[in-house]
Amino acid sequence: MGTEFAIANFPDVVDEYIDNSAIGNKQNEFLYPFAMQVPGLQHIVDWVIRQGISRLTFFAEWQKKSKAVLQYAHSANHRGHMEDIVNERAALESTETASLVSSLAKAPGRFAKWRWKTLDNAVRDLLHVEASMKMVMAAVAKGDASLGIRDGGTIEIIQEAVLDEGFWQQARAIQALVQPLMKFSSWCHGCDCHEPDLKTGKTIQCPFKGCRARGVAKRVESVRVELDMLRSSLQAGQFGEHTTTTSLNEALTEVIGNLWIKMRWVNELPYLIWQDRRVQLACVSLYKVL
């Protein structure tokens, strides 16, 4: 749960530093007697994603291939090399050059900096360069171009991954799995007072960002419903091979179950006070005063 979880149980040490006897201060058992221990939402999301991903039978192999592809595409020199190939092939095949070249302008995240919570960003970066990399690898496979690197093993891994449609379908399956949880994670970082602005992607500085207690129970339920609907809507071959869709179904079941187990406390005491209308009105009044 993180270091912060221990703060609520920290003993009162004020008298060790300040003599309060003159004002008749009564020593408290805890330093923060009214503090409420709250499980870390980001820690929970992190764990739920990790457990869900572990049920994807293809993930280990996909991760190996993704690492090679993203590491290659992260280099500005490599992207410049690919841009030259795209421009050359586009001229021959009348492809939409501007869109393909634009996808290579921004460096995708390094694989080494991945965390479970940022897996969504990494998959998004990968899919962003999908079309351009497919064109480049097709040219390389025909012998009309090269990757500009000497490591034969890496070249083989990248070619195999990019030219395999199953690799991209697996990326989309992973994205479908983590996106509902990542939207919840992002929502937790926001605030009720600037919700419309945050939804449009604006950067907001607000002292109440992260203060989402009042709506967390309702939000958790909406995430559960979204995940359940996603699982119910899965169709054979939706993500290419049958094994990918089946594996995603199992992963979603794992995620839904773990989310319920790890978040059921939001509907139990003492956290039910957040759902009390009187408490909500008091919070709104506090916002207005501040």
Contacts in CASP RR format, 6 or more apart in sequence:
PFRMAT RR
TARGET T0000
AUTHOR 0000-0000-0000
METHOD contacts of the structure
MODEL  1
MGTEFAIANFPDVVDEYIDNSAIGNKQNEFLYPFAMQVPGLQHIVDWVIR
QGISRLTFFAEWQKKSKAVLQYAHSANHRGHMEDIVNERAALESTETASL
VSSLAKAPGRFAKWRWKTLDNAVRDLLHVEASMKMVMAAVAKGDASLGIR
DGGTIEIIQEAVLDEGFWQQARAIQALVQPLMKFSSWCHGCDCHEPDLKT
GKTIQCPFKGCRARGVAKRVESVRVELDMLRSSLQAGQFGEHTTTTSLNE
ALTEVIGNLWIKMRWVNELPYLIWQDRRVQLACVSLYKVL
1 39 0 8 1.000
1 40 0 8 1.000
1 43 0 8 1.000
2 40 0 8 1.000
2 43 0 8 1.000
4 40 0 8 1.000
5 37 0 8 1.000
5 38 0 8 1.000
5 39 0 8 1.000
5 40 0 8 1.000
7 32 0 8 1.000
7 35 0 8 1.000
8 30 0 8 1.000
8 32 0 8 1.000
8 35 0 8 1.000
8 36 0 8 1.000
8 37 0 8 1.000
9 30 0 8 1.000
9 37 0 8 1.000
10 30 0 8 1.000
10 31 0 8 1.000
10 32 0 8 1.000
11 29 0 8 1.000
11 30 0 8 1.000
11 31 0 8 1.000
12 27 0 8 1.000
12 28 0 8 1.000
12 29 0 8 1.000
12 30 0 8 1.000
12 31 0 8 1.000
12 33 0 8 1.000
13 31 0 8 1.000
14 20 0 8 1.000
14 25 0 8 1.000
14 27 0 8 1.000
14 31 0 8 1.000
15 25 0 8 1.000
15 27 0 8 1.000
20 27 0 8 1.000
36 270 0 8 1.000
36 271 0 8 1.000
38 213 0 8 1.000
38 271 0 8 1.000
39 262 0 8 1.000
39 265 0 8 1.000
41 185 0 8 1.000
41 188 0 8 1.000
41 216 0 8 1.000
42 117 0 8 1.000
42 185 0 8 1.000
42 188 0 8 1.000
44 259 0 8 1.000
44 262 0 8 1.000
44 263 0 8 1.000
45 117 0 8 1.000
45 181 0 8 1.000
45 182 0 8 1.000
45 184 0 8 1.000
45 185 0 8 1.000
45 188 0 8 1.000
46 115 0 8 1.000
46 116 0 8 1.000
46 117 0 8 1.000
47 258 0 8 1.000
47 262 0 8 1.000
48 181 0 8 1.000
48 255 0 8 1.000
48 258 0 8 1.000
48 259 0 8 1.000
48 262 0 8 1.000
49 116 0 8 1.000
49 117 0 8 1.000
49 119 0 8 1.000
49 177 0 8 1.000
49 178 0 8 1.000
49 181 0 8 1.000
49 255 0 8 1.000
50 116 0 8 1.000
51 254 0 8 1.000
51 255 0 8 1.000
51 258 0 8 1.000
52 177 0 8 1.000
52 251 0 8 1.000
52 254 0 8 1.000
52 255 0 8 1.000
52 258 0 8 1.000
53 59 0 8 1.000
53 116 0 8 1.000
53 119 0 8 1.000
53 174 0 8 1.000
53 177 0 8 1.000
53 178 0 8 1.000
53 251 0 8 1.000
54 254 0 8 1.000
55 247 0 8 1.000
55 250 0 8 1.000
55 251 0 8 1.000
55 253 0 8 1.000
55 254 0 8 1.000
56 62 0 8 1.000
56 170 0 8 1.000
56 173 0 8 1.000
56 174 0 8 1.000
56 177 0 8 1.000
56 247 0 8 1.000
56 248 0 8 1.000
56 251 0 8 1.000
57 243 0 8 1.000
57 247 0 8 1.000
58 170 0 8 1.000
58 243 0 8 1.000
58 244 0 8 1.000
58 247 0 8 1.000
59 174 0 8 1.000
62 167 0 8 1.000
62 170 0 8 1.000
62 171 0 8 1.000
62 174 0 8 1.000
64 157 0 8 1.000
65 157 0 8 1.000
65 158 0 8 1.000
65 160 0 8 1.000
65 161 0 8 1.000
65 167 0 8 1.000
66 111 0 8 1.000
66 122 0 8 1.000
66 126 0 8 1.000
66 161 0 8 1.000
66 171 0 8 1.000
67 111 0 8 1.000
68 154 0 8 1.000
68 157 0 8 1.000
68 158 0 8 1.000
68 161 0 8 1.000
69 126 0 8 1.000
69 133 0 8 1.000
69 158 0 8 1.000
69 161 0 8 1.000
69 162 0 8 1.000
70 108 0 8 1.000
70 109 0 8 1.000
70 110 0 8 1.000
70 111 0 8 1.000
70 122 0 8 1.000
70 125 0 8 1.000
70 126 0 8 1.000
71 110 0 8 1.000
71 111 0 8 1.000
72 78 0 8 1.000
72 147 0 8 1.000
72 149 0 8 1.000
72 154 0 8 1.000
72 158 0 8 1.000
73 79 0 8 1.000
73 82 0 8 1.000
73 104 0 8 1.000
73 107 0 8 1.000
73 108 0 8 1.000
73 129 0 8 1.000
73 133 0 8 1.000
74 107 0 8 1.000
74 108 0 8 1.000
74 109 0 8 1.000
74 110 0 8 1.000
75 107 0 8 1.000
76 107 0 8 1.000
78 147 0 8 1.000
78 148 0 8 1.000
78 149 0 8 1.000
79 104 0 8 1.000
79 105 0 8 1.000
79 107 0 8 1.000
80 104 0 8 1.000
81 147 0 8 1.000
81 148 0 8 1.000
82 104 0 8 1.000
82 132 0 8 1.000
82 133 0 8 1.000
82 136 0 8 1.000
83 101 0 8 1.000
83 104 0 8 1.000
85 135 0 8 1.000
85 136 0 8 1.000
85 139 0 8 1.000
85 145 0 8 1.000
86 95 0 8 1.000
86 97 0 8 1.000
86 100 0 8 1.000
86 101 0 8 1.000
86 104 0 8 1.000
86 132 0 8 1.000
86 135 0 8 1.000
86 136 0 8 1.000
87 97 0 8 1.000
87 101 0 8 1.000
88 145 0 8 1.000
89 95 0 8 1.000
89 135 0 8 1.000
89 136 0 8 1.000
89 139 0 8 1.000
89 144 0 8 1.000
89 145 0 8 1.000
90 96 0 8 1.000
90 97 0 8 1.000
90 100 0 8 1.000
90 135 0 8 1.000
91 97 0 8 1.000
95 135 0 8 1.000
99 131 0 8 1.000
100 131 0 8 1.000
100 132 0 8 1.000
100 135 0 8 1.000
101 132 0 8 1.000
103 128 0 8 1.000
103 129 0 8 1.000
103 131 0 8 1.000
103 132 0 8 1.000
104 129 0 8 1.000
104 132 0 8 1.000
106 128 0 8 1.000
108 122 0 8 1.000
108 125 0 8 1.000
108 126 0 8 1.000
108 128 0 8 1.000
108 129 0 8 1.000
109 121 0 8 1.000
109 122 0 8 1.000
109 125 0 8 1.000
111 122 0 8 1.000
114 122 0 8 1.000
117 182 0 8 1.000
117 185 0 8 1.000
119 174 0 8 1.000
119 178 0 8 1.000
120 175 0 8 1.000
120 178 0 8 1.000
120 179 0 8 1.000
120 182 0 8 1.000
123 171 0 8 1.000
123 174 0 8 1.000
123 175 0 8 1.000
123 178 0 8 1.000
124 175 0 8 1.000
126 171 0 8 1.000
127 168 0 8 1.000
127 171 0 8 1.000
127 172 0 8 1.000
127 175 0 8 1.000
130 168 0 8 1.000
133 162 0 8 1.000
134 162 0 8 1.000
134 163 0 8 1.000
136 145 0 8 1.000
136 147 0 8 1.000
136 162 0 8 1.000
137 158 0 8 1.000
137 159 0 8 1.000
137 162 0 8 1.000
137 163 0 8 1.000
138 163 0 8 1.000
139 145 0 8 1.000
140 146 0 8 1.000
140 147 0 8 1.000
140 155 0 8 1.000
140 159 0 8 1.000
141 159 0 8 1.000
141 163 0 8 1.000
147 155 0 8 1.000
147 158 0 8 1.000
149 155 0 8 1.000
161 167 0 8 1.000
165 240 0 8 1.000
166 240 0 8 1.000
166 241 0 8 1.000
166 244 0 8 1.000
169 239 0 8 1.000
169 240 0 8 1.000
169 241 0 8 1.000
169 244 0 8 1.000
170 239 0 8 1.000
170 244 0 8 1.000
172 239 0 8 1.000
173 239 0 8 1.000
173 244 0 8 1.000
173 245 0 8 1.000
173 247 0 8 1.000
173 248 0 8 1.000
176 230 0 8 1.000
176 239 0 8 1.000
176 248 0 8 1.000
177 248 0 8 1.000
177 251 0 8 1.000
177 252 0 8 1.000
177 255 0 8 1.000
180 223 0 8 1.000
180 226 0 8 1.000
180 227 0 8 1.000
180 230 0 8 1.000
181 223 0 8 1.000
181 255 0 8 1.000
181 259 0 8 1.000
183 223 0 8 1.000
184 219 0 8 1.000
184 220 0 8 1.000
184 223 0 8 1.000
187 212 0 8 1.000
187 219 0 8 1.000
188 210 0 8 1.000
188 212 0 8 1.000
188 216 0 8 1.000
189 209 0 8 1.000
189 210 0 8 1.000
190 198 0 8 1.000
190 204 0 8 1.000
190 206 0 8 1.000
190 209 0 8 1.000
190 210 0 8 1.000
190 212 0 8 1.000
191 198 0 8 1.000
191 204 0 8 1.000
191 206 0 8 1.000
191 208 0 8 1.000
191 209 0 8 1.000
191 210 0 8 1.000
191 211 0 8 1.000
191 212 0 8 1.000
192 208 0 8 1.000
192 211 0 8 1.000
192 212 0 8 1.000
192 214 0 8 1.000
192 215 0 8 1.000
193 206 0 8 1.000
193 208 0 8 1.000
193 287 0 8 1.000
194 202 0 8 1.000
194 204 0 8 1.000
194 206 0 8 1.000
194 209 0 8 1.000
197 204 0 8 1.000
198 204 0 8 1.000
207 290 0 8 1.000
208 287 0 8 1.000
212 219 0 8 1.000
213 271 0 8 1.000
213 274 0 8 1.000
214 274 0 8 1.000
214 275 0 8 1.000
214 279 0 8 1.000
214 280 0 8 1.000
214 283 0 8 1.000
215 274 0 8 1.000
215 275 0 8 1.000
216 266 0 8 1.000
216 274 0 8 1.000
217 266 0 8 1.000
217 267 0 8 1.000
217 271 0 8 1.000
217 274 0 8 1.000
217 275 0 8 1.000
220 259 0 8 1.000
220 263 0 8 1.000
220 266 0 8 1.000
223 259 0 8 1.000
224 256 0 8 1.000
224 259 0 8 1.000
224 260 0 8 1.000
227 252 0 8 1.000
227 255 0 8 1.000
227 256 0 8 1.000
227 259 0 8 1.000
228 256 0 8 1.000
230 252 0 8 1.000
231 249 0 8 1.000
231 252 0 8 1.000
231 253 0 8 1.000
231 256 0 8 1.000
234 245 0 8 1.000
234 248 0 8 1.000
234 249 0 8 1.000
234 252 0 8 1.000
235 245 0 8 1.000
236 242 0 8 1.000
236 245 0 8 1.000
237 244 0 8 1.000
237 245 0 8 1.000
238 245 0 8 1.000
239 245 0 8 1.000
239 248 0 8 1.000
265 271 0 8 1.000
266 274 0 8 1.000
267 275 0 8 1.000
273 279 0 8 1.000
274 280 0 8 1.000
END
